[in-house]
Amino acid sequence: MGKTYGSFPFGYELLDAGGSLKLERWGDIVTIRPELQAYFPPARPLSSWRQTAHWEFIPEKQASLNGTWKKLKPGAPAQWPFATDGFSVYLETSGNKHLGLFPEQNINWRWLSTELGPEKKFLNLFAYTGASSLAARTAGADVTHVDSVRAMIAKASANAELSGITGIRWAVEDAMKFVQRELRRGNSYDCIQMDPPAYGLGAKGEKWKLENLLPEMLDSGCQLLNRGGTLIVSTYSPKLGTEELNAAITGVQAGISFETSELWLKSTSGKALFYGLIARIRKES
Ligand SMILES: C[S@@+](CC[C@H](N)C(=O)[O-])C[C@H]1O[C@@H](n2cnc3c(N)ncnc32)[C@H](O)[C@@H]1O
């Protein structure tokens, strides 16, 4: 188990981190957001951050995802198009601290861009606003994008339109239900990516926790892979450490090899931030 330091996607910069906050640049717009992992002091004083930033997210309670965005510069846009690694997405200051893109995921966009081509089938589960779908489709792959939240599919499809990318298959469905249906239909994929939330809602509205469902998710995902295919897994859950992730992967029935790693980004000011775990599982040829 190693540490992987990711690079910044085009147009993005983690400028500084500390004091349970992070300072980020997205094109011309600079934001301040809460960051639990930034438990150390920042490199630059927070007062200087607030002179630079356009927006700051104020959580309604400590560690809450919900809250309000405070405008620090008059005229700062609440939504703006952001051109990154070969595609564009709309970023927006909405009711929660997420803006519409996870920049550390560019480690996966870059892998997909180099490993996938026109003859490859890619399935993006828990696909959010579509960054990995756009990267894979730009490489020419046949792309199926699954998210259970209709509003997310609408955002991903708006991002595809903004990027001038067509031909992605969109599915508003529970990820596991979709996988089980594809297995029954006899379909298979060359690459599957899953980035499940720590807590989720299943097909019948039932609550699940990632640490309970992950072994089954990984096993079914690997069944759905073609021989020689790759399952990419990202996890970000305090309940799921490297040992638990490795144990869940070792339980997969199919013949596989895998590597897991901690994902980190280093700010331009020199502060290292932890972004969860990443695994690549390869099904034997
Ligand atoms: C952490 S985000 C994924 C981020 C994405 N990989 C990226 O980098 O752009 C989790 C996504 O999973 C979706 N989701 C939550 N529960 C789901 C379920 N049961 N089935 C499918 N999607 C689900 C949410 O709507 C959200 O878009």
The ligand as a Tripos MOL2 file, in Angstrom:
@<TRIPOS>MOLECULE
LIG
   27    29     1     0     0
SMALL
NO_CHARGES

@<TRIPOS>ATOM
      1 C1        -19.0370   10.8170   -4.6190 C.3       1 LIG1
      2 S1        -20.1200   11.1320   -5.9620 S.3       1 LIG1
      3 C2        -19.1640   10.4370   -7.2570 C.3       1 LIG1
      4 C3        -18.1230   11.3750   -7.8580 C.3       1 LIG1
      5 C4        -17.6630   11.0380   -9.2910 C.3       1 LIG1
      6 N1        -16.9560    9.7740   -9.3490 N.3       1 LIG1
      7 C5        -16.7730   12.1290   -9.8860 C.2       1 LIG1
      8 O1        -15.5900   12.1860   -9.6040 O.co2     1 LIG1
      9 O2        -17.2920   12.9480  -10.6440 O.co2     1 LIG1
     10 C6        -21.4230   10.0070   -5.6380 C.3       1 LIG1
     11 C7        -22.5700    9.9430   -6.6680 C.3       1 LIG1
     12 O3        -23.3010    8.7380   -6.4250 O.3       1 LIG1
     13 C8        -24.6920    8.9660   -6.6730 C.3       1 LIG1
     14 N2        -25.4160    7.8860   -5.9550 N.ar      1 LIG1
     15 C9        -25.7060    7.7960   -4.6320 C.ar      1 LIG1
     16 N3        -26.3170    6.6240   -4.3600 N.ar      1 LIG1
     17 C10       -26.4120    5.9470   -5.5390 C.ar      1 LIG1
     18 C11       -26.9140    4.6680   -5.9120 C.ar      1 LIG1
     19 N4        -27.4730    3.8600   -5.0160 N.pl3     1 LIG1
     20 N5        -26.8040    4.2880   -7.2150 N.ar      1 LIG1
     21 C12       -26.2500    5.1190   -8.1390 C.ar      1 LIG1
     22 N6        -25.7650    6.3540   -7.8550 N.ar      1 LIG1
     23 C13       -25.8360    6.7530   -6.5660 C.ar      1 LIG1
     24 C14       -24.9270   10.3820   -6.1980 C.3       1 LIG1
     25 O4        -26.0680   10.9260   -6.8440 O.3       1 LIG1
     26 C15       -23.6030   11.0640   -6.6050 C.3       1 LIG1
     27 O5        -23.7350   11.6470   -7.8780 O.3       1 LIG1
@<TRIPOS>BOND
     1     1     2 1
     2     2     3 1
     3     2    10 1
     4     3     4 1
     5     4     5 1
     6     5     6 1
     7     5     7 1
     8     7     8 2
     9     7     9 1
    10    10    11 1
    11    11    12 1
    12    11    26 1
    13    12    13 1
    14    13    14 1
    15    13    24 1
    16    14    15 ar
    17    14    23 ar
    18    15    16 ar
    19    16    17 ar
    20    17    18 ar
    21    17    23 ar
    22    18    19 1
    23    18    20 ar
    24    20    21 ar
    25    21    22 ar
    26    22    23 ar
    27    24    25 1
    28    24    26 1
    29    26    27 1
@<TRIPOS>SUBSTRUCTURE
     1 LIG1         1 GROUP 0 **** ****
